[in-house]
Amino acid sequence: MKVAELVDLNKFNLVEKDLPTPSSNEVRVKVMAAGTCGSDSHKMKAGWKYGFPAVMGHEFSGIIDAVGDDVENIEVGERVAVAPFIPCFECEYCQSGMFQMCENYAMVGQTQPGGFEQYVCVPARNVLSIGNLSFTEGALIEPMAVAMHAVMGINPEIGDTAAVFGLGAIGDLVIRLLKAAGVVNIIGIDIDDKKLEKGLEEGCSYVINSAKESLEEKVAEYTNGQGVDITMECAGSKITEEQSLLITKRRGKVGFVGIAYSDVMLHKDAFENIFRHELTVKGFWNSYSAPFPGKEWTTSIEMVKNGSVKIKDLVTHKFELDEIQDAFNMIVSRSESYNKVMFYPNGIE
């Protein structure tokens, strides 16, 4: 089978390997679609801590190709999405159903081979049937579950107003889910005009290019000077992480979803807003709950199936597996505006 091995920072070699054999509690997945995560480009520049060679890819879907001897209720030929997180199921957090807090987890596409290859073995409990969804949609269930975890956790109410920083795949999905939850006035914030245009198409009432406009003035204009009920920070920028505290109304809620890649230092006004305005500040990590992998995953699949949330249009670039180096060169250099980049190890869907 064909495997895209990461052998150094942003250096991939395409190699041939034998098909892996699933253990007694695993299934083998023929990978049909595998997406890139926003964290992938960061790892290509800042460092890969999981050793070389490695097989990346933690957002993927495919077809069950083989099952282990002890696997039940999963059939060869079934179309599935793969939850990449492998908790220990033994620590205090796992026993409490807070799997994303696991102290001894493994991760498909990081600590063990992921979806940037034609076939991969994963624990049977980590696959979910996607029925007649396309494989592209199946590979997008993982980022949708991340967005779902955050939106469920921030608990929006019908009629709320919201701001979303960062209109990449996660931010875009957060917007769609907030809209589905009844949030009526959503402000999308980014510095990429193409992503802002997409935000208007997908449910934003207003968009702000914070590199060109005064963010606080525009939010005040769009909210009658009150600020928003909910701010979701999905950009992972030290600038937007502070700005989130400045545009949220008194007693509002701030959800931090984006990964911080540098120290976040708060100015006096931003910090004082937390206690003077009695803000609720919550962080959201990953996408899991009990029973594993959680309602974030099952609800995401159901919402795409019934058409209440559409996700296929998030994909802006499609590549064969042997084009992976060119694709990551584009991702790392940002030579093009992109949202979700998708690989098709067994042929483009």
C-alpha positions as a printed Julia matrix, in Angstrom:
349×3 Matrix{Float64}:
   0.0     0.0    0.0
   0.99    3.64  -0.5
   2.08    5.58   2.61
   3.02    9.26   2.96
   5.7     9.27   5.64
   6.75   12.44   7.41
  10.54   12.16   7.69
  11.39   15.73   8.76
   9.61   19.05   9.19
   7.45   19.49   6.1
   9.27   16.7    4.3
   7.24   13.73   3.08
   8.37   10.53   1.37
   5.93    8.33  -0.48
   6.73    4.67   0.26
   5.21    1.24  -0.3
   4.4    -0.94   2.72
   2.59   -4.19   3.42
  -1.04   -3.99   4.52
  -1.33   -3.77   8.33
  -3.14   -6.6   10.14
  -5.77   -5.57  12.71
  -5.38   -6.88  16.26
  -8.27   -8.66  17.96
 -10.05   -5.42  18.92
  -9.17   -3.38  15.82
 -10.56   -2.82  12.35
  -8.67   -1.98   9.18
  -9.95    1.06   7.31
  -9.42    1.68   3.62
  -8.88    5.44   3.77
 -11.04    7.26   1.23
 -10.69   10.87   2.43
  -8.3    12.49   4.92
  -8.29   16.17   5.87
  -5.65   18.49   7.23
  -6.06   20.25  10.57
  -5.02   23.82  11.35
  -2.54   22.39  13.85
  -0.76   20.47  11.06
   0.77   23.58   9.5
   1.97   24.73  12.91
   3.65   21.38  13.54
   5.43   21.63  10.19
   7.07   24.89  11.33
   7.31   24.72  15.11
   8.23   21.07  15.54
   6.94   17.51  15.39
   7.32   15.83  18.79
   6.15   12.32  17.94
   9.26   11.01  16.2
  10.18   10.23  12.58
   9.09    8.62  10.38
   5.42    9.24  11.12
   2.11    9.08   9.31
  -0.06   12.12   9.93
  -3.8    12.51   9.34
  -6.34   12.49  12.17
  -9.43   13.61  10.22
 -10.47   10.79   7.93
 -13.13    8.38   6.73
 -13.19    5.19   4.74
 -14.45    1.66   4.32
 -14.03   -1.19   6.8
 -11.68   -3.58   5.02
 -11.01   -6.17   7.75
 -12.02   -6.77  11.38
 -10.21   -8.34  14.34
 -11.31  -11.63  15.86
 -13.09  -10.03  18.83
 -14.87   -7.27  16.92
 -18.65   -7.43  16.86
 -21.36   -5.34  15.17
 -19.01   -3.91  12.55
 -19.06   -5.35   9.06
 -16.59   -5.35   6.21
 -17.75   -2.79   3.67
 -19.23   -0.4    6.23
 -18.6     3.3    5.58
 -17.17    4.98   8.66
 -15.7     8.13  10.17
 -12.8     7.63  12.57
 -12.47    9.27  15.98
  -8.67    9.59  16.33
  -8.39    9.99  20.1
  -7.57    6.8   22.02
  -8.11    7.3   25.77
  -6.8     4.85  28.33
 -10.32    4.3   29.78
  -8.67    3.7   33.18
  -7.63    7.05  34.66
  -9.89    9.15  36.89
 -10.96   11.39  34.02
 -11.84    8.5   31.71
 -13.79    6.85  34.51
 -15.76   10.11  34.81
 -16.47   10.22  31.07
 -14.17   13.22  30.49
 -12.08   11.4   27.91
 -10.44   14.51  26.47
  -8.81   15.0   29.9
  -7.21   11.52  29.75
  -3.75   11.43  31.31
  -2.47    8.55  29.15
  -4.04    8.89  25.72
  -2.74    7.94  22.28
  -3.69    9.64  19.03
  -4.15    8.31  15.53
  -2.09   10.47  13.18
   0.35   11.46  15.93
   1.5     8.71  18.26
   0.39    6.02  15.82
  -0.18    5.92  12.05
  -2.97    8.09  10.69
  -4.97    8.63   7.54
  -2.27    9.8    5.13
  -1.94    6.24   3.84
  -4.2     3.87   1.96
  -5.02    1.54   4.86
  -4.81    2.0    8.63
  -5.79   -0.05  11.69
  -7.71    1.63  14.51
  -9.62    0.43  17.59
 -13.09   -0.78  16.69
 -14.69    1.53  19.26
 -13.23    4.51  17.36
 -15.26    4.08  14.18
 -18.77    5.4   13.57
 -21.05    4.5   10.68
 -21.73    7.38   8.29
 -24.34    5.58   6.19
 -24.74    7.25   2.82
 -22.69   10.36   3.6
 -19.89   11.04   1.16
 -16.37   10.2    2.31
 -15.52   13.9    2.15
 -18.33   14.59   4.62
 -17.17   11.65   6.72
 -13.68   13.12   7.01
 -15.19   16.45   8.09
 -17.04   14.88  11.03
 -13.93   15.16  13.22
 -13.59   18.97  12.94
 -17.38   19.28  13.16
 -17.32   17.31  16.43
 -14.68   19.73  17.76
 -16.97   22.66  16.92
 -19.96   20.78  18.34
 -18.14   20.19  21.64
 -17.51   23.93  21.97
 -21.02   25.03  21.0
 -22.66   22.48  23.28
 -20.38   23.61  26.09
 -21.06   27.33  25.69
 -24.81   26.58  25.76
 -26.26   29.24  23.43
 -29.85   30.32  23.87
 -32.35   31.23  21.18
 -32.02   34.93  20.43
 -28.41   35.27  21.61
 -25.88   37.36  19.72
 -22.4    36.01  19.05
 -18.99   36.87  17.62
 -16.67   34.26  16.12
 -12.95   34.98  15.71
 -11.19   33.02  12.97
 -13.25   31.76  10.04
 -11.23   28.7    9.2
 -12.91   25.3    9.24
 -13.6    25.23  12.99
 -14.82   28.82  13.13
 -17.02   28.27  10.09
 -18.53   25.17  11.68
 -19.08   27.03  14.96
 -21.03   29.67  13.01
 -23.22   27.04  11.37
 -23.92   25.33  14.68
 -24.65   28.59  16.5
 -27.1    29.46  13.77
 -28.73   26.03  14.06
 -29.02   26.6   17.83
 -31.02   29.8   17.33
 -28.38   32.52  17.64
 -29.8    35.4   15.61
 -26.97   37.87  15.17
 -23.54   36.42  14.39
 -20.48   38.58  13.71
 -17.61   36.88  11.87
 -14.12   38.27  12.43
 -11.01   37.48  10.37
  -8.26   39.17   8.36
  -8.89   37.14   5.17
 -11.53   38.78   2.98
 -12.31   35.53   1.16
 -13.14   33.83   4.46
 -15.27   36.8    5.48
 -17.23   36.55   2.23
 -17.81   32.87   2.99
 -18.92   33.8    6.51
 -21.7    35.97   5.11
 -22.84   33.06   2.95
 -22.91   30.69   5.9
 -24.88   32.65   8.45
 -23.04   35.77   9.63
 -25.17   38.89   9.89
 -22.01   41.0    9.76
 -18.3    40.44   9.17
 -15.32   42.51  10.28
 -11.81   42.53   8.87
 -10.05   43.39  12.11
  -6.85   44.33  10.24
  -8.69   47.09   8.37
 -11.47   48.21  10.74
 -11.82   49.13  14.39
 -13.07   45.92  15.94
 -14.56   47.37  19.12
 -16.27   50.22  17.28
 -17.84   47.9   14.69
 -19.05   45.39  17.32
 -20.57   48.27  19.31
 -22.29   49.48  16.13
 -23.74   46.04  15.4
 -24.91   45.4   18.99
 -26.33   48.78  20.02
 -23.28   49.39  22.17
 -23.84   46.28  24.3
 -21.35   43.77  22.96
 -22.24   40.17  22.16
 -23.72   37.54  24.46
 -21.2    34.92  23.3
 -17.71   35.21  21.87
 -16.04   32.13  20.39
 -12.28   32.47  19.83
 -11.25   30.03  17.09
  -8.22   31.81  15.64
  -5.63   30.93  18.28
  -4.01   34.36  18.07
  -2.73   36.16  21.15
  -4.37   39.29  19.75
  -7.83   37.81  19.26
  -7.65   35.92  22.54
  -7.43   39.28  24.31
  -9.95   40.98  22.02
 -12.51   38.32  22.93
 -12.66   39.8   26.43
 -13.21   43.31  25.1
 -16.25   42.78  22.86
 -18.36   40.52  25.11
 -21.27   42.16  26.94
 -21.56   42.27  30.7
 -22.23   38.78  32.13
 -21.59   37.32  28.7
 -19.71   34.13  27.83
 -16.32   33.65  26.17
 -15.32   30.3   24.7
 -11.67   29.63  23.84
 -11.36   27.03  21.07
  -8.25   28.09  19.14
  -4.84   26.79  20.21
  -2.49   29.41  21.66
   0.9    29.21  19.97
   2.52   32.02  21.98
   2.18   33.64  25.39
  -1.09   35.51  25.9
  -0.53   38.72  27.87
  -3.63   40.66  28.91
  -3.82   44.4   29.21
  -5.57   45.87  32.23
  -8.92   46.56  30.51
  -9.22   43.05  29.11
  -8.38   41.38  32.41
 -10.66   43.66  34.43
 -13.56   42.82  32.13
 -13.44   39.24  33.4
 -14.37   40.2   36.95
 -15.94   43.66  36.59
 -18.28   42.4   33.86
 -18.6    38.94  35.48
 -17.73   37.13  32.28
 -17.96   33.37  32.07
 -14.73   32.15  30.46
 -14.54   28.53  29.27
 -12.0    26.51  27.37
 -12.85   23.69  24.98
 -10.45   20.93  24.08
 -11.16   18.2   21.56
 -14.55   16.6   21.0
 -15.43   13.77  23.36
 -18.0    12.78  25.98
 -19.62    9.64  27.37
 -20.47    7.18  25.99
 -17.29    7.33  23.9
 -16.75    8.96  21.49
 -19.77   11.04  22.5
 -22.86   12.9   21.37
 -20.63   15.46  19.64
 -19.87   12.77  17.06
 -23.27   11.14  16.78
 -25.09   14.48  16.63
 -22.7    15.79  13.97
 -23.32   12.77  11.77
 -27.09   13.03  12.23
 -27.19   16.77  11.47
 -25.27   16.28   8.23
 -27.46   13.32   7.29
 -30.7    15.26   7.8
 -29.37   18.33   6.01
 -29.64   20.75   8.93
 -25.93   21.57   8.58
 -24.04   21.34   5.29
 -20.26   20.86   5.4
 -18.93   19.66   2.02
 -18.3    23.2    0.83
 -15.61   23.65   3.51
 -13.17   21.8    1.24
 -11.26   24.24  -0.96
  -8.45   21.98  -2.21
  -8.38   18.28  -3.17
  -5.2    16.25  -3.7
  -4.08   12.71  -4.45
  -1.77   11.26  -1.81
   1.28   11.52  -4.07
   0.73   15.31  -4.21
   1.14   15.68  -0.45
   4.43   17.59  -0.58
   3.07   20.21  -2.97
  -0.05   20.5   -0.84
   1.84   21.08   2.4
   4.18   23.54   0.71
   1.09   25.56  -0.14
  -0.35   25.14   3.38
   2.83   26.11   5.2
   3.64   29.07   2.96
  -0.01   30.17   2.69
   0.64   30.87  -0.98
  -3.09   30.45  -1.55
  -6.15   31.17   0.57
  -7.51   27.82   1.73
  -9.93   26.37   4.21
 -10.04   22.58   4.41
  -7.46   20.67   2.35
  -8.47   17.07   1.63
  -6.39   14.08   0.49
  -7.81   11.0   -1.22
  -5.36    8.09  -0.72
  -7.4     5.71  -2.88
  -8.48    8.17  -5.57
 -10.37   11.48  -5.53
 -14.03   11.01  -4.71
